[in-house]
């Protein structure tokens, strides 16, 4: 197959990257390894540019976009759509994020097979303005009817769409396994942390990730460890400064970290915390499970589906409840480690990247 893909930010991931970029990094090179050709459309922002033409066999085409949140995606997706049509770069188009589903119409009119990966219920995310939420509500209808197929990574969002549109959609979860890497303590030394001496979060600094619960909960807890918050705001935002204003010297903000360095930070954390209000099937949660690291997550449906009874959970949005769970982790670490092993067994048995690729190939060829 000749496949083109857009809707993520950059491959390999760079500043501002999130779960969509992790997904692209895992899926596309594996498709190439199966003998398919893949063209991936990177975004070039005024301050973010990954200067590569190829990544693990994936051909990279980089198109400029603007910095403004939401509009950056629409502009880049429009340019990608035009390039696919006028340069005939592919027969199959894989689009991430239902907000891009409007581009399925011109692509299908030009004879392309179009597949949308929908990772959650985007209009529930607090980061969006009212008009962005209205657009995402509209794009849900477009997502349901225009593509050849819609692929969900979690059963909760799929059920919502199936109930709303009286249609059956595909479900393919993310993988969890991480290839072996040469562990290096350099990143720990750079941050001034020791193995097992810190709690960790990795992701974007946006309201629906719940960091405004995590920071005060950690500071109120009995822990004498550090809290390392990897990531940042994908676009200029006062929210990140609000988080910094909440923190003290025990909370570290190293910025964006990727690849083996972030895997090393996860592997050596005392505990990982995912305090989200809204998620799809979180790639970082599955990665933490696969690495066998203790974890605390919010009790939203998507997290419960991923972890079941293998991690500790707190009441969504409840700082006191999260403080209690951090204290539990401090006082009952053998139990946290027992749960982590159970989570690892669950992740590696149910969430496998090779199976993910098999299922995508099957859908691309039969839909």
VMD Tcl script that draws the C-alpha trace (Angstrom):
set ca {
  {0.00 0.00 0.00}
  {0.95 3.64 -0.51}
  {-0.04 5.37 2.72}
  {0.02 9.06 3.69}
  {-0.52 10.24 7.25}
  {-1.13 13.54 9.00}
  {-2.76 14.91 12.16}
  {0.20 14.44 14.52}
  {2.93 17.07 15.06}
  {6.36 15.69 14.23}
  {8.12 12.42 13.59}
  {10.33 11.86 15.53}
  {8.59 13.69 18.42}
  {9.76 17.20 19.31}
  {8.63 20.10 21.50}
  {4.85 20.00 21.99}
  {4.48 16.33 21.07}
  {1.79 14.16 22.65}
  {0.17 10.75 22.32}
  {-0.51 11.17 18.58}
  {3.22 11.56 17.96}
  {4.02 8.50 20.05}
  {1.43 6.56 18.04}
  {2.96 7.75 14.75}
  {6.44 6.80 15.92}
  {5.32 3.25 16.73}
  {2.90 2.55 13.86}
  {4.43 4.03 10.71}
  {7.91 2.43 10.82}
  {6.27 -0.95 11.48}
  {4.07 -0.46 8.41}
  {7.22 0.22 6.37}
  {8.79 -2.94 7.80}
  {5.79 -4.88 6.43}
  {6.59 -3.65 2.92}
  {4.25 -0.64 2.67}
  {5.37 2.89 1.78}
  {4.46 5.67 4.22}
  {4.65 9.44 3.75}
  {4.26 11.30 7.05}
  {3.46 15.03 7.07}
  {5.37 16.89 9.79}
  {4.44 20.34 11.03}
  {6.96 23.16 11.02}
  {6.18 25.86 13.57}
  {8.04 29.17 13.91}
  {9.92 27.68 16.88}
  {9.77 23.93 16.19}
  {11.41 22.24 13.20}
  {12.61 18.64 12.94}
  {14.98 18.69 9.98}
  {14.64 15.12 8.69}
  {13.65 13.66 5.32}
  {13.24 10.09 6.56}
  {12.63 8.32 9.86}
  {13.11 4.53 10.03}
  {12.02 4.14 6.43}
  {9.12 6.62 6.68}
  {9.39 9.47 4.16}
  {8.93 12.82 5.92}
  {7.37 15.86 4.24}
  {7.44 18.99 6.38}
  {4.90 21.77 5.85}
  {4.81 25.13 7.61}
  {1.98 26.07 9.93}
  {1.14 28.79 12.43}
  {1.49 28.78 16.20}
  {-2.14 29.44 17.14}
  {-3.73 26.41 18.82}
  {-6.36 24.66 16.73}
  {-5.78 26.77 13.63}
  {-2.28 25.27 13.32}
  {-3.85 21.84 12.83}
  {-6.42 23.03 10.29}
  {-3.84 24.87 8.18}
  {-1.36 22.00 8.20}
  {-4.07 19.45 7.42}
  {-5.31 21.59 4.49}
  {-1.77 21.77 3.08}
  {-1.26 18.02 3.60}
  {-4.54 17.24 1.85}
  {-3.59 19.39 -1.14}
  {-0.18 17.75 -1.40}
  {-1.68 14.25 -1.27}
  {-4.21 15.11 -3.99}
  {-2.11 17.18 -6.38}
  {1.13 15.19 -6.02}
  {-0.68 11.83 -5.68}
  {1.53 10.76 -2.78}
  {-0.74 7.92 -1.60}
  {-3.83 5.81 -2.17}
  {-4.59 5.30 1.53}
  {-4.74 8.28 3.92}
  {-4.51 7.86 7.68}
  {-5.65 10.92 9.63}
  {-5.27 11.37 13.38}
  {-7.85 13.42 15.29}
  {-11.50 13.69 14.29}
  {-11.13 17.47 14.08}
  {-9.40 16.79 10.75}
  {-12.29 14.74 9.36}
  {-13.50 17.53 7.05}
  {-10.54 16.70 4.78}
  {-12.00 13.24 4.18}
  {-14.45 14.77 1.67}
  {-11.96 16.11 -0.91}
  {-9.70 13.09 -0.40}
  {-12.51 10.62 -1.06}
  {-13.77 12.64 -4.02}
  {-10.28 12.21 -5.46}
  {-10.40 8.45 -5.02}
  {-8.44 8.05 -1.79}
  {-9.36 5.62 0.98}
  {-9.54 7.60 4.22}
  {-9.22 6.34 7.79}
  {-9.61 8.46 10.93}
  {-8.05 7.57 14.29}
  {-10.29 9.06 16.98}
  {-8.57 9.01 20.37}
  {-11.25 10.51 22.60}
  {-14.15 12.91 22.98}
  {-12.31 16.09 22.02}
  {-15.10 18.59 22.72}
  {-14.91 17.74 26.43}
  {-11.38 19.08 26.72}
  {-11.14 22.30 28.74}
  {-8.28 23.62 26.61}
  {-10.69 24.49 23.77}
  {-12.66 27.73 23.41}
  {-16.44 27.60 22.99}
  {-16.19 27.98 19.23}
  {-13.55 25.24 19.01}
  {-15.83 22.92 21.00}
  {-18.71 23.76 18.67}
  {-16.53 22.91 15.67}
  {-15.47 19.62 17.27}
  {-19.12 18.75 17.91}
  {-19.81 19.36 14.22}
  {-16.72 17.41 13.13}
  {-17.97 14.39 15.11}
  {-20.82 14.05 12.60}
  {-18.36 14.37 9.73}
  {-16.10 11.78 11.37}
  {-18.98 9.32 11.69}
  {-20.03 9.44 8.04}
  {-17.30 10.61 5.64}
  {-14.24 8.33 6.11}
  {-14.03 4.74 4.93}
  {-13.59 3.73 8.56}
  {-13.12 5.30 11.99}
  {-10.70 3.58 14.38}
  {-11.03 4.13 18.14}
  {-8.31 3.37 20.66}
  {-10.70 3.07 23.60}
  {-14.06 1.40 24.02}
  {-15.63 4.30 25.96}
  {-15.33 6.82 23.12}
  {-16.33 4.16 20.59}
  {-19.52 3.37 22.53}
  {-20.40 7.07 22.73}
  {-20.08 7.41 18.95}
  {-21.93 4.14 18.28}
  {-24.83 5.17 20.52}
  {-24.95 8.66 19.05}
  {-24.75 7.69 15.38}
  {-26.19 4.15 15.45}
  {-23.16 2.77 13.62}
  {-20.46 0.20 14.39}
  {-16.86 1.41 14.47}
  {-13.48 -0.33 14.73}
  {-11.46 -0.62 17.93}
  {-7.67 -1.02 18.04}
  {-5.90 -0.22 21.34}
  {-2.37 1.16 21.53}
  {0.63 -1.03 22.32}
  {2.60 -0.95 25.55}
  {5.94 -2.66 24.97}
  {9.19 -0.68 24.83}
  {12.22 -2.10 22.96}
  {15.28 -2.60 25.14}
  {17.52 0.47 25.33}
  {20.91 1.21 26.82}
  {20.09 2.86 30.12}
  {22.16 5.91 30.94}
  {21.94 7.89 34.19}
  {22.92 11.14 32.49}
  {19.38 12.53 32.45}
  {18.96 11.72 36.16}
  {22.20 13.51 36.96}
  {21.19 16.50 34.85}
  {17.96 16.86 36.80}
  {19.60 16.21 40.16}
  {17.37 13.23 41.00}
  {18.15 9.70 42.14}
  {16.62 6.37 41.17}
  {13.40 5.95 43.13}
  {13.66 9.51 44.42}
  {10.90 11.21 42.44}
  {7.30 11.10 41.25}
  {6.82 11.64 37.53}
  {4.37 13.04 34.99}
  {4.96 13.20 31.21}
  {2.68 15.12 28.85}
  {1.33 18.44 27.72}
  {0.64 21.17 30.25}
  {-3.03 21.70 29.43}
  {-5.95 21.85 31.91}
  {-7.46 18.46 31.09}
  {-4.21 16.74 32.16}
  {-4.97 17.75 35.76}
  {-1.58 19.08 36.85}
  {-3.37 21.73 38.91}
  {-4.49 18.82 41.11}
  {-1.15 17.01 41.16}
  {1.09 19.87 42.31}
  {-0.93 20.87 45.44}
  {-1.63 17.22 46.28}
  {2.08 16.40 46.15}
  {3.04 19.43 48.24}
  {0.46 18.48 50.90}
  {1.61 14.85 51.05}
  {4.11 13.35 53.46}
  {6.61 12.66 50.64}
  {10.15 14.03 50.89}
  {10.82 13.15 47.24}
  {10.73 15.39 44.18}
  {8.02 15.77 41.56}
  {9.32 15.84 37.98}
  {6.92 17.27 35.38}
  {8.17 16.51 31.87}
  {6.60 18.49 29.03}
  {5.15 21.95 28.63}
  {2.48 23.97 26.87}
  {2.23 23.11 23.16}
  {1.38 26.76 22.46}
  {1.86 29.92 24.55}
  {-0.46 29.63 27.54}
  {-0.86 31.25 30.97}
  {-1.70 27.80 32.37}
  {1.96 26.74 32.51}
  {2.86 29.86 34.49}
  {-0.01 29.11 36.89}
  {1.49 25.69 37.49}
  {4.93 27.14 38.14}
  {3.41 29.63 40.60}
  {1.85 26.71 42.54}
  {5.16 24.88 42.90}
  {8.13 25.11 45.22}
  {11.74 23.91 44.88}
  {10.68 20.23 45.11}
  {8.81 20.45 41.80}
  {11.03 20.29 38.71}
  {10.10 21.54 35.21}
  {12.78 20.14 32.85}
  {10.81 20.87 29.66}
  {10.28 18.35 26.86}
  {12.24 15.08 26.99}
  {11.91 12.23 24.47}
  {13.20 8.81 23.45}
  {15.51 6.79 25.67}
  {15.85 9.64 28.16}
  {12.12 9.72 28.97}
  {12.05 5.91 29.14}
  {14.91 6.07 31.64}
  {13.01 8.62 33.73}
  {9.90 6.42 33.73}
  {11.81 3.25 34.59}
  {13.55 4.85 37.57}
  {10.60 6.79 39.02}
  {9.29 5.92 42.46}
  {5.78 6.32 41.11}
  {4.11 7.73 38.00}
  {0.99 9.91 38.37}
  {-1.64 10.50 35.66}
  {-4.18 13.02 37.08}
  {-6.20 13.58 33.87}
  {-9.78 14.78 33.60}
  {-10.00 13.64 29.96}
  {-8.05 10.96 28.09}
  {-8.26 8.54 25.25}
  {-6.38 5.31 25.81}
  {-3.23 6.97 27.11}
  {0.01 5.75 25.44}
  {2.05 6.95 28.42}
  {-0.11 4.97 30.86}
  {0.39 1.82 28.77}
  {4.14 2.49 28.59}
  {4.39 2.87 32.37}
  {2.43 -0.36 32.80}
  {4.69 -2.14 30.33}
  {7.80 -1.02 32.21}
  {6.43 -2.27 35.53}
  {6.47 1.07 37.35}
  {4.04 1.83 40.21}
  {1.32 4.28 39.23}
  {-1.56 6.41 40.49}
  {-4.26 7.52 38.02}
  {-7.55 9.40 38.11}
  {-10.67 7.21 38.10}
  {-11.99 8.34 34.71}
  {-13.50 5.61 32.53}
  {-10.65 5.56 30.03}
  {-8.04 5.01 32.75}
  {-10.13 2.33 34.44}
  {-10.40 0.47 31.13}
  {-6.61 0.54 30.70}
  {-5.51 -0.38 34.21}
  {-8.47 -2.28 35.72}
  {-7.36 -3.24 39.26}
  {-3.60 -3.00 38.71}
  {-2.86 0.52 40.01}
  {-4.07 2.90 42.70}
  {-6.76 5.39 41.69}
  {-7.99 8.70 43.12}
  {-11.28 10.54 42.64}
  {-11.12 12.70 39.52}
  {-10.43 16.34 40.32}
  {-10.14 15.67 44.07}
  {-6.88 17.01 45.50}
  {-7.46 15.46 48.93}
  {-8.04 12.03 47.37}
  {-4.84 12.33 45.31}
  {-2.90 13.40 48.43}
  {-4.13 10.27 50.18}
  {-2.95 8.07 47.32}
  {0.50 9.67 47.31}
  {0.69 9.06 51.05}
  {-0.37 5.44 50.44}
  {2.46 5.07 47.93}
  {4.90 6.43 50.51}
  {3.77 4.09 53.28}
  {2.92 0.93 51.31}
  {5.53 0.60 48.60}
  {5.66 -3.22 48.53}
  {1.95 -3.17 47.62}
  {2.64 -0.58 44.91}
  {5.34 -2.84 43.46}
  {3.02 -5.85 43.56}
  {0.40 -3.93 41.63}
  {3.02 -2.73 39.14}
  {3.97 -6.31 38.27}
  {0.30 -7.13 37.82}
  {-0.09 -4.08 35.55}
  {2.92 -5.17 33.51}
  {1.43 -8.61 32.94}
  {-1.85 -7.03 31.82}
  {-0.20 -4.54 29.48}
  {2.13 -6.96 27.73}
  {-0.60 -9.56 27.23}
  {-3.32 -7.20 25.91}
  {-1.60 -4.18 24.36}
  {0.94 -5.18 21.71}
  {2.26 -2.94 18.91}
  {2.68 -5.77 16.40}
  {-0.98 -6.67 16.85}
  {-1.86 -2.99 16.42}
  {-0.08 -2.97 13.05}
  {-1.76 -6.21 11.97}
  {-5.19 -4.77 12.72}
  {-4.49 -1.52 10.87}
  {-3.27 -3.37 7.78}
  {-6.39 -5.53 7.88}
  {-8.68 -2.48 8.03}
  {-6.74 -0.55 5.37}
  {-7.03 -3.45 2.94}
  {-10.62 -4.52 3.55}
  {-12.63 -1.35 4.35}
}
mol new
graphics top color blue
foreach p $ca { graphics top sphere $p radius 0.5 }
foreach p [lrange $ca 0 end-1] q [lrange $ca 1 end] { graphics top cylinder $p $q radius 0.2 }
display resetview
